Amino acid sequence: MARKCFFSFHYQPDNWRVSKIRNIGAIEGNQAAKDNDWETVTGGGDKKIKEWIDKQMEGRTCTVILAGSKTADRKWINHEIVQSWNKGKGVLVIHIHNITDSFDNQSSKGANPLYYVTHGTTNKRLSTIAKSYDPPYITSKGVYNYIANNIDSWIEESIQIRKDNP
């Protein structure tokens, strides 16, 4: 059975790459906000954005941060990571820089978003507890296939890591 996951990503540069990952089918994810919907949400300020994120996270067991070149240390990415961890969800990062965009371009690898968040009780960087994955292929097809073949086990492992680290 497919896990229900929340996807966290930097919308503008990575939406196309993320849509490819969503189509793998091994996971059931939240739907991305359409541009007009997102403008409405952001127009309501931080409170509305937080409410929207909370609603999107309902019923999810894991948060998958799909990291492009500029995903790390963004205000709302950090918030989603903290909220996920605090709500007992598994958290993992998958680097997607070698997945091609709508123009068939790849991007440079960005930093690990977990590095910028600390674990509440230990004050360690979350990157030392939760895992990130950088597929070892350079072609978009190779990266896609690697993610498709491994994402189920990565999600299950992230859920177990979270259970083991209250």
C-alpha positions in Angstrom: 0.0 0.0 0.0 1.3 3.4 -0.9 2.3 5.7 2.0 0.7 9.1 2.2 3.5 11.7 2.1 3.8 15.4 2.2 6.1 16.9 -0.4 8.2 19.9 0.5 10.0 21.7 -2.3 10.9 25.1 -3.8 8.0 25.6 -6.2 9.3 27.9 -8.9 12.5 26.2 -10.0 11.6 22.6 -9.1 7.9 22.1 -9.8 8.5 20.2 -13.1 11.1 18.0 -11.5 8.8 17.3 -8.5 5.9 16.4 -10.8 8.1 13.7 -12.3 8.8 12.2 -8.9 5.1 12.4 -7.9 4.3 10.3 -11.0 6.4 7.3 -9.7 3.2 6.0 -8.0 4.9 4.4 -5.0 3.6 7.1 -2.8 0.5 9.1 -2.4 1.3 12.8 -2.0 -0.4 16.1 -1.4 -1.3 17.9 -4.6 0.7 21.0 -5.4 -1.1 24.3 -5.1 -1.9 25.8 -8.5 -0.3 29.2 -9.1 -3.6 31.1 -8.5 -4.4 29.1 -5.3 -0.9 29.7 -4.0 -1.2 33.5 -4.6 -4.5 33.4 -2.6 -2.8 31.5 0.3 0.3 33.7 0.4 -1.9 36.8 0.1 -3.3 35.9 3.5 0.1 36.2 5.1 2.1 33.9 7.4 -1.0 32.7 9.3 -2.8 31.5 6.2 0.4 29.8 4.8 0.8 27.9 8.1 -2.8 26.9 8.1 -2.5 25.7 4.5 0.7 23.7 5.3 -1.0 22.1 8.4 -4.0 21.1 6.3 -1.8 19.6 3.6 0.1 17.6 6.3 -3.1 16.0 7.8 -3.1 12.2 7.4 0.5 12.1 6.2 3.1 9.7 7.7 6.2 11.2 6.1 7.6 14.4 4.6 9.7 14.0 1.5 11.8 17.1 0.9 12.6 17.2 -2.8 15.8 19.3 -2.8 16.9 21.3 -5.8 19.7 23.8 -6.0 17.9 26.5 -3.9 15.7 24.5 -1.5 17.8 24.5 1.6 17.2 27.1 4.4 14.1 28.6 2.9 11.6 29.9 5.5 8.7 27.6 4.6 10.8 24.6 3.8 12.3 24.9 7.3 8.9 25.3 8.8 7.6 22.2 7.0 10.5 20.2 8.3 10.1 21.3 11.9 6.3 20.8 11.8 6.7 17.3 10.3 9.3 16.2 12.9 7.3 17.7 15.7 4.2 15.9 14.6 6.0 12.6 14.6 6.3 12.2 10.8 9.3 10.6 9.0 11.5 13.2 7.3 13.9 12.6 4.4 15.6 14.5 1.7 16.0 13.4 -1.9 18.2 15.6 -4.1 16.6 16.1 -7.5 19.0 18.4 -9.3 19.8 15.8 -12.0 16.1 15.3 -12.9 15.4 17.5 -16.0 13.0 20.4 -16.0 10.6 21.4 -18.7 13.4 22.6 -20.9 15.4 19.4 -20.4 17.9 21.1 -18.1 19.5 19.8 -15.0 20.6 22.1 -12.1 23.4 22.2 -9.6 23.1 20.2 -6.4 21.9 22.3 -3.4 22.7 22.0 0.3 20.9 19.5 2.5 17.8 21.2 3.9 18.1 19.1 7.1 21.3 20.9 8.0 19.5 24.1 8.8 17.1 22.6 11.3 18.0 21.4 14.8 16.5 18.5 16.7 14.6 19.9 19.6 15.7 17.7 22.5 19.3 17.2 21.5 20.0 20.4 19.6 21.8 18.4 17.0 21.4 19.3 13.3 18.6 17.2 11.9 21.0 16.2 9.1 22.8 14.0 11.6 19.7 12.1 12.5 17.4 12.0 9.4 18.7 10.9 6.0 19.2 12.5 2.7 19.7 10.7 -0.6 21.7 11.9 -3.6 21.1 9.4 -6.4 24.4 8.3 -7.9 23.5 8.8 -11.5 23.9 11.8 -13.8 21.2 11.1 -16.4 17.6 12.2 -15.5 16.4 8.7 -16.4 19.0 7.0 -14.2 18.1 9.3 -11.3 14.4 8.7 -11.8 14.8 5.0 -11.9 17.0 5.0 -8.8 14.4 7.0 -6.9 11.6 4.8 -8.1 13.4 1.7 -7.0 14.3 3.0 -3.5 11.7 5.5 -2.4 9.5 3.0 -0.6 12.3 1.8 1.6 13.6 5.3 2.2 10.2 6.4 3.4 9.8 3.3 5.7 13.3 4.0 7.1 12.6 7.6 7.7 9.4 6.7 9.7 11.5 4.3 11.8 14.2 6.9 12.4 11.6 9.3 13.6 10.1 6.7 16.0 13.6 6.0 17.4 14.4 9.7 17.9 11.6 11.3 19.9 
